[in-house]
Amino acid sequence: MTDEQRRAQASEIETGTRYRLPEELALSEKRYRELVERLREGVFNCDSAGCLTFLNAAWTEILGYPAC
């Protein structure tokens, strides 16, 4: 394989990766969000100050009122 062929191959791989990775990340985030929202257990996240930044839908059922 010549240097030119190697550069062309590397360029193809880079281009494919550049477009494929964001799509794969978006799909992964979607699967994660769907999983967390469907759990019957409460899932939450807090910021560094201890303030809640995320509550999944189970919190509404657990607490009996919506998380605003």
Backbone as JSON, one array per atom type, in Angstrom:
{
  "sequence": "MTDEQRRAQASEIETGTRYRLPEELALSEKRYRELVERLREGVFNCDSAGCLTFLNAAWTEILGYPAC",
  "N": [[0.85, -1.17, 0.0], [0.59, 2.17, -0.87], [1.83, 5.37, 0.31], [0.02, 7.35, -0.37], [-2.34, 5.88, -0.7], [-2.65, 4.99, 1.9], [-3.09, 7.42, 3.23], [-5.5, 8.16, 2.02], [-7.14, 6.08, 2.88], [-7.03, 6.52, 5.65], [-8.25, 9.0, 5.74], [-10.85, 8.35, 4.88], [-11.65, 6.71, 6.99], [-11.55, 8.54, 9.11], [-13.5, 10.4, 8.28], [-15.79, 8.77, 8.22], [-15.92, 8.08, 10.93], [-16.28, 10.59, 12.1], [-18.89, 11.23, 11.37], [-20.36, 9.0, 12.19], [-19.96, 8.63, 14.98], [-21.31, 10.8, 16.44], [-23.98, 10.1, 15.82], [-24.16, 7.55, 16.97], [-23.75, 8.24, 19.64], [-26.03, 9.82, 20.13], [-28.03, 7.85, 19.85], [-27.31, 6.16, 21.97], [-27.72, 7.87, 24.17], [-30.47, 8.23, 23.94], [-31.42, 5.6, 24.43], [-30.52, 5.31, 27.08], [-31.99, 7.36, 28.38], [-34.63, 6.49, 27.94], [-34.56, 4.08, 29.36], [-34.06, 4.95, 32.02], [-36.34, 6.53, 32.46], [-38.33, 4.61, 32.4], [-37.9, 3.01, 34.58], [-39.04, 1.74, 37.72], [-38.05, 2.53, 40.05], [-36.9, 5.34, 41.92], [-34.88, 7.73, 40.36], [-32.34, 10.08, 40.54], [-30.52, 13.18, 40.17], [-28.02, 15.33, 41.4], [-26.65, 18.64, 41.65], [-23.43, 20.22, 42.29], [-24.01, 21.78, 44.49], [-25.9, 20.4, 45.81], [-28.48, 20.59, 44.91], [-31.37, 19.3, 43.38], [-31.23, 18.16, 40.09], [-32.34, 16.49, 38.31], [-35.1, 14.31, 38.13], [-36.6, 11.2, 37.78], [-39.6, 9.78, 36.24], [-40.67, 8.0, 38.08], [-40.54, 9.18, 40.57], [-42.82, 10.77, 40.84], [-44.8, 8.86, 41.25], [-43.83, 7.64, 43.59], [-43.69, 9.75, 45.49], [-46.18, 10.88, 45.23], [-46.89, 13.29, 44.15], [-46.26, 15.63, 41.48], [-42.91, 16.14, 40.32], [-41.53, 19.19, 40.15]],
  "CA": [[0.0, 0.0, 0.0], [1.4, 3.38, -0.97], [1.51, 6.42, 1.28], [-1.2, 8.02, -0.83], [-3.45, 4.99, -0.39], [-2.81, 5.01, 3.37], [-3.72, 8.7, 3.58], [-6.89, 8.1, 1.55], [-7.84, 5.18, 3.78], [-7.15, 7.21, 6.93], [-9.25, 10.06, 5.55], [-12.16, 7.69, 4.85], [-11.95, 6.27, 8.36], [-11.82, 9.75, 9.9], [-14.79, 10.94, 7.86], [-16.82, 7.86, 8.72], [-15.97, 8.21, 12.38], [-16.81, 11.92, 12.42], [-20.34, 11.22, 11.19], [-20.95, 7.87, 12.89], [-19.91, 8.76, 16.44], [-22.43, 11.59, 16.99], [-25.22, 9.32, 15.7], [-24.12, 6.5, 17.99], [-23.92, 8.9, 20.93], [-27.44, 10.19, 20.24], [-28.79, 6.63, 20.1], [-26.98, 5.72, 23.31], [-28.4, 8.78, 25.1], [-31.9, 7.93, 23.85], [-31.64, 4.34, 25.14], [-30.33, 5.59, 28.5], [-33.12, 8.16, 28.88], [-35.81, 5.61, 27.96], [-34.38, 3.13, 30.46], [-34.22, 5.66, 33.29], [-37.72, 6.96, 32.6], [-39.21, 3.45, 32.58], [-37.64, 2.35, 35.86], [-40.03, 1.98, 38.77], [-37.3, 3.09, 41.16], [-36.56, 6.75, 41.75], [-33.53, 8.06, 39.93], [-32.17, 11.52, 40.62], [-29.17, 13.72, 40.04], [-27.82, 16.6, 42.11], [-25.47, 19.41, 41.26], [-22.41, 20.29, 43.35], [-24.59, 22.45, 45.65], [-26.88, 19.51, 46.41], [-29.81, 20.84, 44.35], [-31.79, 18.28, 42.42], [-31.23, 18.61, 38.7], [-33.1, 15.51, 37.53], [-35.89, 13.29, 38.8], [-37.33, 10.43, 36.76], [-41.05, 9.74, 36.4], [-41.04, 7.19, 39.26], [-40.67, 10.04, 41.75], [-44.21, 11.19, 40.94], [-45.54, 7.76, 41.88], [-43.3, 7.4, 44.94], [-44.03, 10.87, 46.37], [-47.61, 11.2, 45.12], [-47.1, 14.59, 43.49], [-45.27, 15.8, 40.4], [-41.64, 16.82, 40.59], [-41.49, 20.38, 39.27]],
  "C": [[0.9, 1.24, 0.0], [0.99, 4.37, 0.11], [0.2, 7.12, 0.9], [-2.43, 7.17, -0.51], [-3.73, 4.96, 1.11], [-3.5, 6.29, 3.82], [-5.19, 8.7, 3.18], [-7.71, 7.22, 2.48], [-8.06, 5.85, 5.14], [-8.21, 8.3, 6.86], [-10.66, 9.48, 5.54], [-12.58, 7.26, 6.24], [-12.32, 7.47, 9.22], [-13.18, 10.33, 9.56], [-15.93, 10.07, 8.36], [-17.02, 7.98, 10.21], [-16.62, 9.53, 12.78], [-18.33, 11.94, 12.32], [-21.02, 10.13, 12.0], [-21.0, 8.08, 14.4], [-21.03, 9.63, 17.02], [-23.77, 10.84, 16.91], [-25.28, 8.23, 16.76], [-24.32, 7.08, 19.38], [-25.38, 9.27, 21.15], [-28.31, 8.96, 20.52], [-28.55, 6.1, 21.51], [-27.7, 6.57, 24.36], [-29.9, 8.5, 25.11], [-32.22, 6.64, 24.61], [-31.52, 4.54, 26.65], [-31.54, 6.32, 29.08], [-34.38, 7.3, 28.97], [-35.72, 4.63, 29.12], [-34.66, 3.81, 31.8], [-35.67, 6.07, 33.51], [-38.68, 5.8, 32.84], [-38.98, 2.71, 33.89], [-38.72, 2.69, 36.87], [-39.36, 2.53, 40.03], [-36.99, 4.55, 40.87], [-35.1, 6.92, 41.38], [-33.42, 9.58, 39.96], [-30.72, 11.9, 40.39], [-29.13, 15.06, 40.77], [-26.61, 17.31, 41.56], [-24.52, 19.5, 42.45], [-22.92, 20.99, 44.61], [-25.64, 21.59, 46.34], [-28.3, 19.74, 45.92], [-30.13, 19.77, 43.33], [-31.83, 18.88, 41.02], [-32.0, 17.67, 37.8], [-33.84, 14.57, 38.46], [-36.62, 12.52, 37.71], [-38.81, 10.36, 37.13], [-41.47, 8.94, 37.64], [-41.21, 8.05, 40.5], [-42.1, 10.52, 41.94], [-45.04, 10.11, 41.64], [-45.1, 7.54, 43.32], [-43.79, 8.49, 45.91], [-45.52, 11.23, 46.33], [-47.9, 12.57, 44.55], [-45.98, 14.8, 42.47], [-44.02, 16.54, 40.88], [-41.53, 17.99, 39.62], [-40.1, 20.94, 39.19]]
}
